Each structure stands twice: as C-alpha cells, then as structure tokens.
Amino acid sequence: MSNLNIFLEKDEENQRIDISLHGAATFMMLPKLSSVLDPIPPNIKLYVHLNKLAYIDHSCFDWLSIWAKQQQQRGSTVIMQWDTLEKRFRRPFQTL
C-alpha cells in the first residue's frame, strides 16, 4: 500500500500556490492527486516541491507531466524540479 500526502499553501496576494508531495506517488494515488490538483485555478504561479517524495511510478510521473502542461495552457506558471522528479522515478527511496 502506498501513502501520499499533498500539501497546498496558498498565497492569494501573490497569486502563488506551493504544492508539496510527501511519500509515495503510485497509480493508486492518481484519484487523490487529481482531486487535489485539478481544481487549482488558472493564471497562478505553482511551485511543486518534491524533496519529500520517496517514490513515483510511471503512471504518476506521466500524470504530473500532463497536468503541468495543462496548467501552462491555462496561463499558469509551473515551477517543478523535473531533474529531481526523473531521478526519483529512476532511483526510488534513495537520497538525492
């Protein structure tokens, strides 16, 4: 079983949301990811923090990539450490 915690910190004054992913992002967590991240409004700065993400599988990796592109198409700026995400995908549970 996987455990994923998603934390959102909203700063409406600066039109910014910090998103932190903690734990393991597996295909079983896709509904949770979707229910938390899909309702985010357009035209906002999104900072995705991955330093506490222990594992991500292929389905969640793909979903996050598609979600980020959709957010950008809606006018948002997505700041995510793609290198960290890819390393986490390729080397789960290791310190990066």
C-alpha positions as CSV (number, residue, x, y, z in Angstrom):
1,M,0.0,0.0,0.0
2,S,1.2,3.5,-0.8
3,N,0.9,6.7,1.2
4,L,0.9,10.1,-0.4
5,N,0.3,13.4,1.4
6,I,-0.3,16.5,-0.7
7,F,0.0,19.9,1.0
8,L,-1.1,23.2,-0.6
9,E,0.0,26.5,0.8
10,K,-1.9,29.3,-0.9
11,D,-0.7,32.9,-1.1
12,E,-3.5,34.7,-2.8
13,E,-1.9,38.1,-2.5
14,N,1.0,36.9,-4.8
15,Q,-1.2,34.6,-6.8
16,R,1.0,31.6,-5.8
17,I,0.4,28.1,-4.6
18,D,3.2,25.9,-3.1
19,I,2.4,22.2,-3.6
20,S,4.4,19.7,-1.5
21,L,4.3,15.9,-2.2
22,H,5.3,13.6,0.6
23,G,5.6,9.8,0.4
24,A,4.9,7.5,-2.5
25,A,3.0,8.5,-5.6
26,T,1.7,5.3,-7.2
27,F,-1.2,4.6,-9.6
28,M,-3.4,4.0,-6.6
29,M,-2.9,7.7,-5.6
30,L,-4.0,9.1,-9.0
31,P,-7.5,9.9,-7.8
32,K,-6.1,11.7,-4.8
33,L,-3.7,13.7,-7.0
34,S,-6.4,14.6,-9.4
35,S,-8.9,15.6,-6.7
36,V,-6.4,18.0,-5.1
37,L,-4.6,19.4,-8.1
38,D,-7.2,19.6,-10.9
39,P,-9.3,22.3,-9.1
40,I,-6.4,24.7,-8.9
41,P,-7.4,27.9,-10.7
42,P,-5.7,29.2,-13.8
43,N,-3.3,32.1,-14.1
44,I,-1.3,31.4,-10.9
45,K,2.3,30.5,-10.0
46,L,2.6,26.9,-9.0
47,Y,5.7,25.7,-7.1
48,V,5.9,21.9,-6.8
49,H,8.2,20.7,-4.0
50,L,9.4,17.1,-4.4
51,N,12.1,16.8,-1.8
52,K,10.0,14.6,0.4
53,L,8.7,12.4,-2.4
54,A,10.1,8.9,-1.8
55,Y,8.8,7.2,-4.9
56,I,6.9,7.9,-8.0
57,D,5.7,5.3,-10.5
58,H,5.3,5.7,-14.3
59,S,1.6,6.5,-14.2
60,C,2.0,9.3,-11.7
61,F,5.1,10.7,-13.5
62,D,3.1,10.8,-16.7
63,W,0.0,12.3,-15.0
64,L,2.1,15.1,-13.4
65,S,3.7,15.9,-16.7
66,I,0.3,16.2,-18.4
67,W,-1.1,18.2,-15.5
68,A,1.8,20.7,-15.7
69,K,1.3,21.1,-19.4
70,Q,-2.5,21.7,-18.9
71,Q,-1.8,24.2,-16.2
72,Q,0.6,26.1,-18.5
73,Q,-2.0,26.1,-21.3
74,R,-4.4,27.7,-18.8
75,G,-2.0,30.6,-18.1
76,S,-0.3,29.3,-15.0
77,T,3.5,29.1,-14.4
78,V,4.6,25.7,-13.1
79,I,8.0,25.5,-11.3
80,M,8.9,21.9,-10.7
81,Q,12.4,20.3,-10.4
82,W,12.0,18.0,-13.3
83,D,15.5,16.5,-12.8
84,T,14.5,15.6,-9.2
85,L,11.3,14.1,-10.4
86,E,13.1,12.0,-13.0
87,K,15.8,10.9,-10.6
88,R,13.1,9.9,-8.0
89,F,11.4,7.9,-10.8
90,R,14.6,6.1,-11.7
91,R,16.0,5.7,-8.2
92,P,13.2,5.4,-5.7
93,F,13.8,5.7,-2.0
94,Q,17.4,6.9,-2.4
95,T,18.7,10.2,-1.0
96,L,19.1,12.6,-3.9
